[in-house]
Amino acid sequence: MNETTPADPPLAGRKILIVEDEMLLALDLQMFLEDQGCEILGPAPNAKRALKLLAEQRPDAATLDMNLNGQSSAPIAVALREQNIPYVIISGYSVPPETDAALRGAPHLVKPISTAMLLEELSALLDDSPA
């Protein structure tokens, strides 16, 4: 008998770091990604907490708010790149500031984000990295 079973969501089993200072958005992201079968690190509301989480565990990918309560998330982007961890920027800004070179070149979603687009971007990032 050849039964079809529903496929696992594309992000099932992946560990995702959420860096977001707006707690409601962070919780929405967390619930959405958990519904996709992800394990969540954070949410981290600031660079200090995000860098501490990165020192303790290795996520498969990250979502990164560009502006954390007035502070740039560039130091987190640098740490992620040094560890070859892909990330997607989620921001109210349409483009990263030119001064934050660490934030350029990453996929970028503008708030309010589409969860379908987030799923697409994270899936694409993780397709290019080892499981």
N, CA, C and O of each residue as an XYZ file, in Angstrom:
524
protein
N       0.848     -1.184      0.000
C       0.000      0.000      0.000
C       0.889      1.241      0.000
O       1.853      1.321      0.762
N       0.569      2.180     -0.834
C       1.379      3.370     -0.989
C       0.615      4.564     -0.437
O      -0.082      5.265     -1.170
N       0.757      4.786      0.875
C       0.062      5.907      1.508
C       0.912      7.159      1.414
O       2.139      7.108      1.502
N       0.240      8.277      1.235
C       0.972      9.536      1.266
C       0.829     10.121      2.660
O      -0.262     10.148      3.230
N       1.919     10.577      3.186
C       1.898     11.224      4.489
C       2.264     12.681      4.287
O       3.044     13.020      3.397
N       1.695     13.539      5.118
C       2.021     14.945      4.949
C       3.523     15.158      5.149
O       4.122     14.584      6.058
N       4.108     15.966      4.313
C       5.538     16.256      4.423
C       5.781     17.129      5.648
O       4.928     17.922      6.047
N       6.961     16.963      6.232
C       7.344     17.846      7.329
C       7.478     19.260      6.792
O       7.866     19.453      5.640
N       7.158     20.256      7.620
C       7.396     21.637      7.170
C       8.878     21.787      6.802
O       9.724     21.096      7.369
N       9.196     22.676      5.867
C      10.577     22.796      5.393
C      11.595     23.162      6.478
O      12.786     22.897      6.318
N      11.146     23.760      7.566
C      12.064     24.163      8.627
C      12.037     23.225      9.830
O      12.676     23.503     10.845
N      11.310     22.127      9.729
C      11.165     21.206     10.864
C      12.534     20.757     11.358
O      13.394     20.350     10.577
N      12.714     20.843     12.667
C      13.948     20.397     13.296
C      15.073     21.416     13.279
O      16.138     21.160     13.840
N      14.863     22.559     12.653
C      15.918     23.578     12.595
C      15.879     24.468     13.834
O      14.809     24.751     14.374
N      17.050     24.902     14.275
C      17.186     25.783     15.429
C      17.360     27.209     14.906
O      18.303     27.494     14.166
N      16.448     28.101     15.293
C      16.442     29.477     14.800
C      16.597     30.450     15.973
O      15.852     30.379     16.950
N      17.558     31.347     15.865
C      17.737     32.427     16.830
C      16.875     33.602     16.389
O      16.957     34.049     15.245
N      16.051     34.098     17.304
C      15.240     35.295     17.036
C      15.838     36.457     17.811
O      15.955     36.404     19.036
N      16.216     37.511     17.089
C      16.730     38.738     17.709
C      15.746     39.842     17.348
O      15.689     40.292     16.203
N      14.975     40.270     18.338
C      13.894     41.231     18.109
C      13.590     41.937     19.418
O      13.373     41.282     20.438
N      13.570     43.281     19.405
C      13.297     44.032     20.624
C      11.813     44.325     20.838
O      11.421     44.691     21.946
N      10.990     44.177     19.823
C       9.547     44.366     19.992
C       8.954     43.030     20.428
O       8.816     42.114     19.617
N       8.608     42.921     21.695
C       8.242     41.632     22.271
C       7.042     40.980     21.586
O       7.032     39.761     21.417
N       6.039     41.750     21.190
C       4.885     41.144     20.508
C       5.295     40.524     19.184
O       4.864     39.421     18.850
N       6.128     41.232     18.429
C       6.614     40.679     17.164
C       7.490     39.455     17.426
O       7.405     38.461     16.705
N       8.324     39.530     18.450
C       9.185     38.399     18.795
C       8.357     37.164     19.128
O       8.680     36.059     18.693
N       7.301     37.352     19.891
C       6.439     36.217     20.252
C       5.685     35.679     19.045
O       5.505     34.469     18.910
N       5.238     36.586     18.160
C       4.584     36.141     16.918
C       5.547     35.305     16.074
O       5.174     34.249     15.563
N       6.780     35.780     15.930
C       7.792     35.031     15.181
C       8.042     33.668     15.825
O       8.122     32.645     15.146
N       8.161     33.683     17.139
C       8.409     32.440     17.862
C       7.283     31.440     17.635
O       7.540     30.278     17.322
N       6.041     31.883     17.789
C       4.903     30.974     17.596
C       4.845     30.459     16.166
O       4.603     29.271     15.950
N       5.064     31.332     15.184
C       5.032     30.913     13.786
C       6.119     29.872     13.507
O       5.852     28.838     12.895
N       7.334     30.150     13.954
C       8.442     29.230     13.678
C       8.290     27.915     14.447
O       8.651     26.855     13.937
N       7.765     27.979     15.651
C       7.496     26.736     16.386
C       6.441     25.910     15.666
O       6.531     24.683     15.622
N       5.436     26.583     15.100
C       4.420     25.876     14.307
C       5.034     25.205     13.084
O       4.483     24.235     12.563
N       6.174     25.718     12.625
C       6.883     25.136     11.482
C       7.834     24.020     11.915
O       8.556     23.453     11.095
N       7.826     23.714     13.218
C       8.668     22.637     13.728
C      10.052     23.076     14.164
O      10.922     22.236     14.392
N      10.272     24.383     14.283
C      11.590     24.894     14.673
C      11.774     24.876     16.182
O      10.813     24.952     16.948
N      13.033     24.773     16.585
C      13.422     25.014     17.969
C      13.909     26.458     18.006
O      14.677     26.878     17.140
N      13.469     27.217     19.002
C      13.772     28.646     19.059
C      14.809     28.945     20.129
O      14.731     28.451     21.254
N      15.782     29.766     19.754
C      16.711     30.363     20.713
C      16.243     31.790     20.901
O      16.028     32.507     19.923
N      16.084     32.210     22.139
C      15.592     33.557     22.412
C      14.099     33.529     22.651
O      13.562     32.556     23.180
N      13.451     34.571     22.269
C      13.916     35.748     21.555
C      14.887     36.585     22.392
O      14.737     36.711     23.607
N      15.875     37.147     21.714
C      16.846     38.026     22.342
C      16.472     39.473     22.013
O      16.389     39.832     20.838
N      16.245     40.313     23.037
C      15.817     41.692     22.776
C      16.965     42.671     22.532
O      16.729     43.832     22.197
N      18.213     42.206     22.699
C      19.358     43.111     22.532
C      20.595     42.322     22.116
O      20.607     41.091     22.148
N      21.633     43.056     21.728
C      22.857     42.416     21.240
C      23.529     41.590     22.329
O      24.023     40.497     22.056
N      23.554     42.093     23.546
C      24.218     41.368     24.636
C      23.604     39.976     24.803
O      24.327     38.985     24.896
N      22.296     39.903     24.841
C      21.613     38.611     25.016
C      21.818     37.714     23.788
O      22.039     36.511     23.929
N      21.744     38.289     22.605
C      21.922     37.503     21.383
C      23.327     36.912     21.316
O      23.494     35.742     20.969
N      24.335     37.716     21.646
C      25.711     37.227     21.608
C      25.953     36.158     22.674
O      26.725     35.224     22.460
N      25.291     36.302     23.821
C      25.398     35.273     24.865
C      24.797     33.953     24.371
O      25.388     32.890     24.562
N      23.630     34.022     23.741
C      23.005     32.816     23.195
C      23.898     32.166     22.132
O      24.020     30.942     22.078
N      24.521     33.000     21.287
C      25.406     32.473     20.247
C      26.643     31.805     20.849
O      27.181     30.858     20.276
N      27.086     32.291     21.988
C      28.246     31.692     22.646
C      27.890     30.338     23.268
O      28.753     29.474     23.429
N      26.622     30.165     23.612
C      26.180     28.941     24.287
C      25.688     27.865     23.328
O      25.878     26.677     23.587
N      25.060     28.262     22.223
C      24.457     27.317     21.288
C      24.654     27.799     19.866
O      24.870     28.986     19.618
N      24.576     26.865     18.938
C      24.720     27.220     17.524
C      23.383     27.018     16.817
O      22.927     25.888     16.647
N      22.751     28.136     16.403
C      21.519     28.000     15.627
C      21.843     27.625     14.179
O      22.973     27.787     13.719
N      20.837     27.123     13.478
C      20.982     26.852     12.052
C      20.848     28.138     11.244
O      21.436     28.275     10.171
N      20.061     29.087     11.779
C      19.828     30.375     11.113
C      19.295     31.352     12.157
O      19.016     30.977     13.296
N      19.161     32.613     11.745
C      18.666     33.635     12.669
C      17.790     34.629     11.935
O      17.937     34.852     10.734
N      16.866     35.227     12.695
C      16.148     36.413     12.235
C      16.722     37.564     13.045
O      16.910     37.448     14.256
N      16.995     38.661     12.381
C      17.749     39.738     13.010
C      17.086     41.083     12.744
O      17.054     41.559     11.610
N      16.553     41.694     13.813
C      16.032     43.055     13.702
C      17.236     43.977     13.562
O      18.212     43.844     14.300
N      17.170     44.904     12.626
C      18.303     45.772     12.343
C      18.532     46.799     13.449
O      19.673     47.165     13.729
N      17.457     47.262     14.076
C      17.545     48.296     15.100
C      16.986     47.733     16.396
O      15.792     47.451     16.498
N      17.852     47.573     17.378
C      17.440     47.015     18.671
C      17.386     48.132     19.700
O      18.379     48.448     20.356
N      16.214     48.715     19.824
C      16.005     49.798     20.788
C      17.045     50.903     20.614
O      17.621     51.383     21.591
N      17.280     51.303     19.364
C      18.212     52.382     19.069
C      19.645     51.931     18.837
O      20.485     52.753     18.471
N      19.949     50.668     19.033
C      21.293     50.142     18.826
C      21.320     49.279     17.562
O      20.360     48.565     17.271
N      22.406     49.349     16.827
C      22.560     48.542     15.620
C      22.775     47.081     15.987
O      23.398     46.764     17.000
N      22.251     46.204     15.152
C      22.469     44.770     15.361
C      23.684     44.278     14.562
O      23.898     43.072     14.435
N      24.477     45.211     14.027
C      25.660     44.840     13.247
C      26.614     43.912     14.001
O      27.146     42.991     13.381
N      26.863     44.101     15.312
C      27.764     43.168     16.002
C      27.250     41.716     15.974
O      28.038     40.770     15.940
N      25.951     41.562     15.988
C      25.369     40.211     15.923
C      25.561     39.657     14.515
O      25.901     38.486     14.346
N      25.343     40.500     13.507
C      25.546     40.072     12.122
C      26.990     39.624     11.908
O      27.238     38.620     11.241
N      27.931     40.360     12.468
C      29.346     39.993     12.353
C      29.582     38.623     12.994
O      30.242     37.768     12.403
N      29.049     38.410     14.194
C      29.221     37.127     14.886
C      28.587     35.989     14.092
O      29.163     34.906     13.993
N      27.411     36.228     13.529
C      26.749     35.208     12.717
C      27.590     34.867     11.486
O      27.761     33.694     11.153
N      28.107     35.881     10.821
C      28.931     35.638      9.623
C      30.213     34.899      9.977
O      30.646     34.014      9.240
N      30.825     35.264     11.113
C      32.051     34.579     11.530
C      31.813     33.090     11.767
O      32.711     32.271     11.571
N      30.595     32.747     12.190
C      30.257     31.350     12.462
C      29.545     30.691     11.274
O      29.076     29.558     11.380
N      29.468     31.401     10.150
C      28.789     30.881      8.954
C      27.340     30.476      9.232
O      26.863     29.443      8.762
N      26.660     31.312     10.001
C      25.242     31.096     10.305
C      24.437     32.078      9.453
O      24.592     33.291      9.599
N      23.582     31.570      8.567
C      22.802     32.481      7.724
C      21.730     33.210      8.539
O      21.244     32.704      9.550
N      21.381     34.395      8.077
C      20.348     35.163      8.772
C      19.558     36.002      7.790
O      20.022     36.340      6.701
N      18.350     36.326      8.215
C      17.495     37.227      7.461
C      17.219     38.436      8.354
O      16.920     38.296      9.540
N      17.325     39.615      7.762
C      17.052     40.852      8.489
C      15.560     41.132      8.415
O      14.945     41.046      7.352
N      14.996     41.466      9.560
C      13.595     41.892      9.641
C      13.625     43.290     10.238
O      14.098     43.480     11.358
N      13.118     44.276      9.488
C      13.275     45.646      9.937
C      12.162     46.544      9.439
O      11.485     46.244      8.456
N      11.991     47.648     10.137
C      11.076     48.678      9.688
C      11.698     49.546      8.613
O      10.999     50.322      7.961
N      13.024     49.424      8.417
C      13.732     50.181      7.392
C      13.708     49.413      6.079
O      13.782     48.185      6.069
N      13.606     50.135      4.983
C      13.535     49.457      3.693
C      14.903     48.948      3.231
O      14.979     47.963      2.497
N      15.974     49.609      3.651
C      17.319     49.134      3.310
C      18.235     49.351      4.506
O      18.037     50.293      5.273
N      19.232     48.490      4.674
C      20.174     48.709      5.782
C      20.950     50.013      5.580
O      21.269     50.377      4.448
N      21.252     50.712      6.668
C      22.058     51.926      6.536
C      23.416     51.587      5.915
O      23.991     50.537      6.200
N      23.912     52.469      5.079
C      25.195     52.225      4.404
C      26.334     52.056      5.407
O      27.335     51.408      5.102
N      26.189     52.631      6.595
C      27.265     52.550      7.582
C      27.379     51.154      8.184
O      28.432     50.815      8.724
N      26.345     50.343      8.110
C      26.371     49.005      8.681
C      26.670     47.970      7.599
O      25.778     47.261      7.132
N      27.942     47.899      7.211
C      28.351     46.969      6.151
C      28.013     45.532      6.516
O      27.729     44.722      5.633
N      28.038     45.202      7.803
C      27.759     43.830      8.236
C      26.321     43.427      7.922
O      26.016     42.239      7.818
N      25.446     44.407      7.770
C      24.040     44.106      7.523
C      23.702     44.040      6.035
O      22.618     43.589      5.664
N      24.618     44.484      5.187
C      24.358     44.469      3.745
C      24.528     43.070      3.184
O      25.338     42.282      3.673
N      23.760     42.777      2.161
C      23.903     41.504      1.467
C      23.039     40.387      2.013
O      22.887     39.357      1.356
N      22.473     40.556      3.179
C      21.597     39.526      3.751
C      20.179     39.730      3.232
O      19.798     40.854      2.906
N      19.393     38.655      3.151
C      17.977     38.832      2.793
C      17.329     39.801      3.785
O      17.677     39.826      4.966
N      16.383     40.593      3.286
C      15.812     41.672      4.100
C      14.304     41.723      3.908
O      13.819     41.884      2.788
N      13.569     41.586      4.999
C      12.114     41.702      4.981
C      11.716     42.952      5.751
O      12.246     43.221      6.829
N      10.779     43.715      5.193
C      10.327     44.951      5.831
C       9.083     44.664      6.663
O       8.156     43.993      6.208
N       9.077     45.192      7.908
C       7.928     45.056      8.795
C       6.769     45.876      8.250
O       7.010     46.947      7.692
N       5.544     45.438      8.379
C       5.137     44.124      8.884
C       5.470     43.042      7.853
O       5.232     43.215      6.657
N       6.014     41.944      8.325
C       6.482     40.908      7.404
C       5.373     39.926      7.060
O       4.392     39.761      7.786
N       5.574     39.295      5.937
C       4.713     38.193      5.514
C       5.352     36.908      6.015
O       6.524     36.648      5.740
N       4.594     36.105      6.746
C       5.160     34.851      7.237
C       5.523     33.925      6.080
O       6.463     33.139      6.187
N       4.787     34.014      4.981
C       5.121     33.198      3.805
C       6.486     33.602      3.259
O       7.281     32.743      2.876
N       6.761     34.902      3.221
C       8.068     35.370      2.741
C       9.174     34.965      3.714
O      10.263     34.585      3.284
N       8.911     35.041      5.004
C       9.906     34.627      5.992
C      10.230     33.146      5.816
O      11.397     32.754      5.826
N       9.208     32.338      5.659
C       9.398     30.905      5.451
C      10.219     30.665      4.187
O      11.125     29.831      4.178
N       9.904     31.389      3.134
C      10.634     31.250      1.864
C      12.105     31.635      2.022
O      12.991     30.920      1.556
N      12.361     32.768      2.681
C      13.742     33.241      2.855
C      14.554     32.284      3.736
O      15.679     31.925      3.389
N      13.986     31.873      4.872
C      14.709     30.955      5.752
C      14.950     29.609      5.073
O      16.027     29.026      5.203
N      13.954     29.125      4.356
C      14.111     27.853      3.638
C      15.232     27.950      2.613
O      16.043     27.033      2.487
N      15.280     29.065      1.879
C      16.335     29.258      0.878
C      17.709     29.327      1.544
O      18.668     28.733      1.051
N      17.807     30.047      2.660
C      19.079     30.130      3.376
C      19.537     28.756      3.852
O      20.712     28.405      3.744
N      18.599     27.993      4.373
C      18.954     26.694      4.944
C      19.173     25.632      3.878
O      19.861     24.642      4.129
N      18.603     25.817      2.699
C      18.881     24.898      1.589
C      20.340     24.990      1.179
O      20.917     24.026      0.675
N      20.936     26.163      1.400
C      22.328     26.400      1.009
C      23.328     26.055      2.102
O      24.537     26.143      1.890
N      22.821     25.654      3.292
C      23.747     25.345      4.390
C      23.542     23.915      4.851
O      22.460     23.355      4.669
N      24.563     23.317      5.443
C      24.447     21.926      5.891
C      23.429     21.782      7.011
O      23.262     22.686      7.829
N      22.750     20.642      7.043
C      21.744     20.391      8.076
C      22.398     20.043      9.387
O      21.707     19.799     10.376
